[in-house]
Amino acid sequence: MSNKIYFILCFFPLLFNFANSQLTLQDKNMIENYIYQGQSKTSGLFFEEQEPLKHTREAISILDILGIQVKYSKEICKKIAEKEKIDIETLRIDRQLNCKNNFKSYKPDLTKQKLVDLYKEGQIMNFLNISQWDELFKKQNIL
C-alpha cells in the first residue's frame, strides 16, 4: 500500500478534527481522488491488495466525514452479501452504507479455542445484539 493512503488511514482521527475547519477544497479533492484511485470498479472495494474490508471501511468513513458520496456502493453491498464468513468489518460496512443485508441467521461459533477468535465472535455478537454471553463466559471459565 502506498505511503499516502497509509498516512490517510492511520491518521483518520486527525482528519476528522480537521475535516470541517482546516481542509481546503483542494485538500478535500486530493484526498477524494486518491481514495477513488484505489477503488475497484467491479467489486467496489478499496485497496484490495491487503485487508480489503478494513481499508474499504476506513475509506468509506473518510469519504463520509468529507461529505462525499461513496461510488459503487451497490457493488460493495453485493460483495459483502456474498461473503460466506461474517466478520466485524463486513457488519460495519453494511451499516455505513445502509446495505440492509440480513445477518439475523448468524450463529456464533463458541467452539473456537483461541481467545482472539472468541473475542472476534464477541464483537460480532455485540454488533448483532446476540445474547449468548453466558455461553461465551462459560467457555472462558469466567462464570
C-alpha positions as CSV (number, residue, x, y, z in Angstrom):
1,M,0.0,0.0,0.0
2,S,1.4,3.4,-0.8
3,N,2.6,5.7,1.9
4,K,0.0,8.4,1.1
5,I,-3.0,6.1,1.8
6,Y,-1.3,4.6,4.8
7,F,-0.9,8.1,6.2
8,I,-4.5,9.0,5.5
9,L,-5.8,5.8,7.1
10,C,-3.6,5.8,10.1
11,F,-4.3,9.4,10.9
12,F,-8.0,9.1,10.4
13,P,-8.9,10.6,13.8
14,L,-6.8,13.7,12.9
15,L,-8.6,14.0,9.6
16,F,-11.9,14.0,11.5
17,N,-10.8,17.0,13.6
18,F,-9.6,19.0,10.6
19,A,-12.2,18.0,8.0
20,N,-14.6,20.8,8.6
21,S,-12.2,23.5,9.7
22,Q,-8.8,23.1,8.2
23,L,-9.0,21.3,4.8
24,T,-9.2,23.4,1.8
25,L,-11.3,22.4,-1.2
26,Q,-8.0,21.4,-2.9
27,D,-7.1,19.2,0.0
28,K,-10.5,17.6,0.0
29,N,-10.3,16.9,-3.7
30,M,-6.8,15.4,-3.4
31,I,-8.0,13.0,-0.7
32,E,-11.1,12.1,-2.7
33,N,-9.2,11.5,-5.9
34,Y,-6.5,9.4,-4.1
35,I,-9.1,7.2,-2.3
36,Y,-11.1,6.7,-5.5
37,Q,-7.9,5.7,-7.4
38,G,-7.7,2.7,-5.0
39,Q,-11.3,1.6,-5.6
40,S,-12.2,-1.4,-7.8
41,K,-15.0,-0.7,-10.3
42,T,-16.1,-4.3,-10.3
43,S,-16.3,-5.1,-6.6
44,G,-16.4,-1.5,-5.3
45,L,-13.8,-2.4,-2.6
46,F,-10.9,-0.1,-1.8
47,F,-7.3,-1.1,-1.8
48,E,-7.9,-4.8,-2.3
49,E,-4.2,-5.9,-2.1
50,Q,-4.3,-6.3,1.7
51,E,-7.2,-6.3,4.1
52,P,-9.8,-5.0,1.6
53,L,-12.7,-4.9,4.0
54,K,-10.7,-3.0,6.6
55,H,-9.5,-0.5,4.0
56,T,-12.9,-0.2,2.5
57,R,-14.5,0.6,5.9
58,E,-11.8,3.2,6.5
59,A,-12.2,4.8,3.1
60,I,-16.0,4.9,3.5
61,S,-15.5,6.6,6.8
62,I,-13.2,9.2,5.4
63,L,-15.5,9.9,2.5
64,D,-18.4,10.2,4.9
65,I,-16.6,12.7,7.1
66,L,-15.7,14.8,4.0
67,G,-19.4,14.7,2.9
68,I,-18.6,12.7,-0.3
69,Q,-21.0,10.0,-1.5
70,V,-19.4,6.6,-2.0
71,K,-19.2,5.4,-5.6
72,Y,-20.2,1.8,-6.4
73,S,-21.9,1.3,-3.0
74,K,-24.3,-1.2,-4.5
75,E,-21.4,-3.3,-5.7
76,I,-19.8,-3.1,-2.2
77,C,-23.1,-4.2,-0.6
78,K,-23.4,-7.1,-3.1
79,K,-19.8,-8.2,-2.4
80,I,-20.2,-8.3,1.3
81,A,-23.6,-10.1,1.0
82,E,-21.8,-12.8,-1.0
83,K,-19.2,-13.5,1.8
84,E,-19.6,-16.8,3.4
85,K,-17.9,-15.8,6.6
86,I,-19.3,-12.8,8.5
87,D,-16.8,-10.6,10.4
88,I,-17.0,-7.3,12.1
89,E,-15.7,-5.3,9.1
90,T,-18.5,-6.8,7.0
91,L,-21.0,-5.7,9.5
92,R,-19.6,-2.2,9.9
93,I,-19.6,-1.7,6.1
94,D,-23.1,-2.9,5.9
95,R,-24.2,-0.3,8.5
96,Q,-22.1,2.5,6.9
97,L,-23.7,2.0,3.5
98,N,-27.1,1.0,4.8
99,C,-27.0,-2.2,2.8
100,K,-29.6,-3.9,4.9
101,N,-28.2,-7.4,4.4
102,N,-29.8,-10.0,6.6
103,F,-27.3,-11.3,9.2
104,K,-30.0,-12.5,11.6
105,S,-29.3,-16.1,10.9
106,Y,-25.7,-15.7,12.2
107,K,-24.9,-18.2,14.9
108,P,-21.7,-17.5,16.9
109,D,-19.1,-20.3,16.9
110,L,-18.2,-20.6,20.6
111,T,-16.2,-23.7,20.0
112,K,-13.1,-21.8,18.9
113,Q,-10.0,-22.4,21.0
114,K,-8.1,-19.2,20.6
115,L,-9.0,-16.2,22.7
116,V,-8.6,-13.8,19.8
117,D,-11.1,-15.8,17.8
118,L,-13.6,-15.8,20.7
119,Y,-13.1,-12.0,21.0
120,K,-14.0,-11.6,17.4
121,E,-17.1,-13.7,17.9
122,G,-18.0,-11.5,20.9
123,Q,-17.6,-8.3,18.7
124,I,-20.0,-9.8,16.2
125,M,-22.4,-10.9,18.9
126,N,-22.4,-7.4,20.4
127,F,-22.9,-5.8,17.0
128,L,-25.8,-8.0,16.1
129,N,-27.3,-7.9,19.7
130,I,-27.0,-11.7,20.1
131,S,-27.3,-12.5,23.8
132,Q,-25.3,-15.7,24.2
133,W,-22.8,-14.1,26.6
134,D,-23.3,-16.8,29.3
135,E,-22.1,-19.4,26.9
136,L,-19.1,-17.3,25.9
137,F,-18.2,-16.7,29.5
138,K,-18.6,-20.3,30.4
139,K,-16.2,-21.2,27.5
140,Q,-13.6,-19.0,29.2
141,N,-14.4,-20.3,32.7
142,I,-15.4,-16.8,33.7
143,L,-18.8,-17.9,35.1
